[in-house]
């Protein structure tokens, strides 16, 4: 007996990774020495990996970047939000979607984002602003759009953490709002 037929918004096997790395010495940020910046940045990510209260705000910021692109491209931000937060809890404890290492003089920062979006059908063919947004992005494939979403989340998180570990969130990040 079939009880219900429904697709799930949880796509833990549909992971896209965005990653950035550079020598730590390239992380010069104002008066903060690169080694100090890298150490503080890594500590901020580690706290979000361990502490659910911090992870909640950390991931909310990531999704600010992701949601903007999801909405602009006519996709369902509620589905991507639900999936991302479920994925952040996949090990039984809510944790960060981004990760950071500082090994052998190399700063490495990445996000693994479970996301499934479309570029055909739905609003993509109907809404003029969605059509414009997809054209502005170079008419990406679904896989390319998933990568753009991951990069948006990673960039948003980098900007927020950079402010948190240097000038402070009010001076360095909130003023951009």
Secondary structure, 3 states (H helix, E strand, C coil): CCCCCCCCCCCCCCEEEEEEEEEHHHCCECCECHHHHHHHHHHHHHHHHHCHHHHHHHHHHHHHHHHHHHHHCCCCHHHHHHHHHHHHCCCCCCCCCEEEEEECCEEEEEEEEECCCCCCCHHHHCCHHHHHHHHHCCCCCHHHHHHHHHHHHHHHHHHHHHHHHCCCHHHHCHHHC
